[in-house]
């Protein structure tokens, strides 16, 4: 069967494959479009395996709220450019819809989506878009009211930073203000009670060492530490932070004025904690040249 330019164009548009790959797929399968798609997918999966070792530190965080439950899920890609790709965004939106029905990232990757698992959908997208991708993290939260916020939104409900706030009382407008505060300030925990004890102890020891450099008596140092730790808590715990909307109030005071009790929050930022190894341009070109 003669392979026409329009057939190659159709296959390229439906799969994202290169022109020569699309032409070869059609030739190998006598012009059968469905068989050619399967042929490319098989070839693409082999490519996807090679891409799996590459660092994926970009991408999107999607948030979704359904009644009293909210989820935030991070889907990574290698470049920021892919985060702006409508095809990638559509996949992330679909993954968020599935995420609201499960409790953790392992269950999410194994969950069904469009006749496949989420993990399989992502692998297929690696083949068509050409970058390593992964569903890296998911967090869920429940509350009487759950409010979501996305910072630097690339599309509705997804962007570079996703925040969920759970509370009782108050209204969505106040919840949104708190979510924006969390996006900007990035508190370590809701309150002192939720802060990791080892983190607190480490900070206390650091402050003790600094204070001892002054040569003051231990009794004076202990009083100094009380003040310094109080200041530390005001910087890292949400309820004790100065509210960005009104710095004259703490977040706890603002919540009280709004008739709200904040019961929890989630904040996910794309690429947070991923170490990205940067190569110089010459090294990158050399690597490509070696295949």
Buried (B, 14 or more C-beta within 10 A) or exposed (E): EEBEEEBBEBBBEBBBBEEEBBBBBBBEBEEBBEBBBEBBBEBBBEEBEEBEEEBBBBBBBBBBBEEEBBBBBBBBBBBBEBBEBEEBBEBBBBBBBBBBEBEEBEBBBEBEBEEEBBBBBBBBBBBBBBBBBBBBBBBBBEBEBBBBBBBBBBBEBBBBBBBBBBBEBBEBEBBBBBBBBBBEBBBBBBBBEEBEEEEBEEBBEEBBEEBEEEEEEEEEBEEBBEEBBEEBBEEBBBBBBBBBEEEEBBBBBBBBEBEBBBBBBBBBBBBBEEEEEEEEEEEEEEEEEEE
